[in-house]
Amino acid sequence: MDESVKKYIHDKIKRDGTLHMTLLDPEKTGPEKSCRIAIEAEKGGSSAIMVGGSTLASNQILDEVVKTIKKSVNIPVILFPNNISGISPYADAIWFMSLLNSSNTYYLIDVQALTAKIIKKYGLEALSMGYIIVGEGGAAGFIGQARHISYEHPELVLGYSLAAEILGMQFIYIEAGSGASIPVPLEMVKMVKSHISIPLIVGGGIRDDDTAFKIAEAGADIIVTGTIIEETDLIQSKIGSIVEKIKLAKVKH
Ligand code: 1GP
């Protein structure tokens, strides 16, 4: 990429409104299928491919998947690391994330301290992000030892989000957990969005364009979906319908 990924994201949000990003788990999809999915996702209008998974343990698989995807699409590939094993030199950028409601300092700041040097050495663009896991939380919540935040307490999520912004983080991600049965509630998205000025990412359990539209309308700047691509062969049209619909929410922002 000629420009930075951060600039690309900011410019695209300004131009298109809410963006969509496709999350791929290399352990589940492997290089060949990941590549096919990434191509379809790009055709459908996804703005970036995020690569990561809560239980990813092999650098080698990750490298292969990232390299294969990079050869096949023009949109940026952004790492979504679960741990040290989630880092690859072949990506364009990395979500340099801190799990703000973790009860374990490892996920808050220690793993970042352990990996900062290698990220710099690889020349990966680090996009700092405050990551907050809410509701069911899925595997990410369990592994990240996230203290449970129920959907009834959006004010807790607001507190973490504002603190992250004040601390200088560039993005906020509210995560319901991959495959969550109920996505992040609209009230939570609205409350956080109305108090922060950095881009807000929302993901977990978003399976259709209506849900994605409502979350975009509530204020999400980026919608992430992962599981739906594992559940359909019509990836391009499924993602395409979400991308088209969330664009319409811009007017109401
Ligand atoms: C998980 O938010 C993402 O980190 C995506 O969730 O797999 O439920 O789309 P889904």
Residues whose N, C-alpha, C, O or C-beta is under 5 A from the ligand:
A	BS01	1GP	L23 G177 S178 G179 A180 G203 G204 G205 I206 V224 T225 G226 T227 I228
